[in-house]
Amino acid sequence: MMKNSLNLSLIFVLLAYLLASCGDEVDKPFLTISPDELIMVNNEGGTSEVTIETNLDDWICTITNGDWISVEESSSGLILKAEPNQSDERRALLHISSSKYPVVNKTMSIIQGGTYMKISPSVIEIPGVGAEMDIIVTTSVNDWAFSLANGAWLN
């Protein structure tokens, strides 16, 4: 009888171990993000939000080539803060991943437009009799200004 009781105790211990070891598994792991492919950031900088829905508790995020972006966790996912861009377009990658379930890992591109200014026409010629012209300025900067050097005769 003692032998049966010992065997039964051993079986219960093994069952308890098996049940405890299965407790960490997620039945159907999922990780969805929105937006899910691309974030376009204005060259003036600012914030963008990434919504994350998941049943995983081990997800992390990393940014590659994004020293101009900072990341904060929010109640619904992530908030990305981009610094203003005073030069050419820049690109980074946002990785959201799970070490336990790599099948659900996501990667998203972040693109921030560059600063630009285009003036048309590029050369201005005024005939000697006077004229009126339109000069078109296309720029990514909101606070631009112009001035005239030696242009007392021009307004």
C-alpha positions in Angstrom: 0.0 0.0 0.0 2.9 2.3 0.9 4.4 1.7 -2.6 1.1 2.7 -4.3 0.8 5.8 -2.3 4.4 6.8 -3.1 3.8 6.2 -6.8 0.5 8.2 -6.7 2.3 11.1 -5.0 5.0 11.0 -7.6 2.4 11.1 -10.4 0.7 14.2 -8.8 4.0 16.0 -8.5 4.8 15.3 -12.2 1.3 16.5 -13.3 1.7 19.6 -11.2 5.1 20.3 -12.8 3.7 19.8 -16.3 0.7 22.1 -15.7 2.9 24.8 -14.2 5.4 24.7 -17.1 2.6 25.1 -19.6 1.2 28.2 -17.9 3.6 30.6 -19.7 2.5 29.6 -23.2 0.1 32.0 -25.0 -2.5 30.0 -27.0 -2.6 32.2 -30.1 0.0 35.0 -29.9 -0.7 38.2 -31.7 0.8 41.6 -32.1 -0.8 44.3 -34.3 0.3 47.8 -34.7 -1.3 50.9 -36.3 -0.1 52.4 -38.5 1.5 49.1 -39.7 3.9 50.1 -42.5 5.1 53.7 -42.5 5.1 56.8 -40.4 5.7 60.1 -42.2 7.1 62.8 -39.9 6.9 66.5 -40.8 10.4 68.2 -41.0 9.4 70.5 -38.2 9.3 67.5 -35.8 6.5 66.6 -33.4 4.9 63.5 -32.1 3.3 60.4 -33.7 1.4 57.6 -32.0 1.7 53.9 -32.6 -1.2 51.8 -31.3 -0.2 48.3 -30.1 -2.6 45.5 -29.5 -1.2 42.2 -28.2 -1.7 39.3 -25.8 2.1 39.2 -25.1 3.8 40.6 -22.1 7.4 40.5 -23.3 7.3 42.8 -26.3 10.0 45.5 -26.6 10.7 48.2 -29.2 14.0 49.4 -30.7 14.8 52.1 -33.2 17.6 51.7 -35.8 19.2 54.8 -37.3 16.9 57.0 -35.3 19.0 59.1 -33.0 16.6 61.9 -33.8 13.6 60.0 -32.4 12.7 59.3 -28.7 10.1 56.8 -27.7 7.7 56.7 -24.7 5.3 54.0 -23.8 1.6 55.1 -23.5 -1.5 53.3 -22.4 -2.3 52.4 -26.0 1.2 51.7 -27.3 4.1 54.1 -28.1 4.6 57.9 -28.6 7.4 58.8 -31.0 8.9 62.3 -30.7 11.0 63.5 -33.6 13.4 66.4 -33.5 13.1 69.1 -36.2 15.1 68.3 -39.4 17.3 71.1 -40.7 18.8 69.0 -43.6 18.0 66.2 -46.0 15.3 63.5 -45.6 16.1 60.9 -42.9 14.9 57.4 -42.3 14.7 55.0 -39.4 13.2 51.6 -38.6 11.0 50.9 -35.6 11.2 47.2 -34.5 8.5 45.8 -32.1 9.4 42.3 -31.1 8.8 39.4 -28.7 11.7 37.1 -27.8 9.3 34.2 -26.9 7.2 34.5 -30.1 9.3 35.9 -33.0 6.6 35.0 -35.5 4.7 38.2 -34.4 7.6 40.6 -34.7 6.9 43.8 -36.7 9.1 46.4 -38.4 8.0 49.8 -39.6 9.7 52.6 -41.6 9.8 56.2 -40.2 10.6 58.9 -42.7 11.1 62.5 -41.9 11.1 65.0 -44.8 14.0 67.3 -45.4 14.1 71.1 -45.3 13.8 72.6 -48.7 13.2 75.9 -50.5 12.6 76.5 -54.2 12.3 79.9 -55.8 10.8 80.3 -59.3 12.0 81.7 -61.5 15.5 81.1 -60.4 16.9 84.2 -62.4 15.0 87.4 -62.4 15.5 89.9 -65.2 13.6 93.2 -65.2 13.4 95.3 -68.3 14.5 99.0 -68.1 10.9 100.2 -68.5 9.7 98.5 -65.3 7.6 95.4 -64.8 5.6 93.5 -62.4 6.5 89.8 -61.6 5.3 87.0 -59.5 8.0 85.1 -57.6 6.9 81.7 -56.3 8.5 80.4 -53.1 7.9 76.8 -52.2 9.4 75.7 -48.9 9.0 73.4 -46.0 9.7 76.2 -43.5 6.8 78.2 -42.2 8.7 81.2 -40.8 10.7 82.3 -43.9 11.4 86.0 -44.8 13.0 87.9 -47.6 15.0 91.1 -47.9 16.4 93.2 -50.7 20.0 94.3 -50.9 20.6 97.5 -52.8 17.0 97.4 -53.9 15.7 100.9 -53.0 14.4 101.0 -56.5 12.4 97.7 -56.1 9.4 96.9 -54.1 
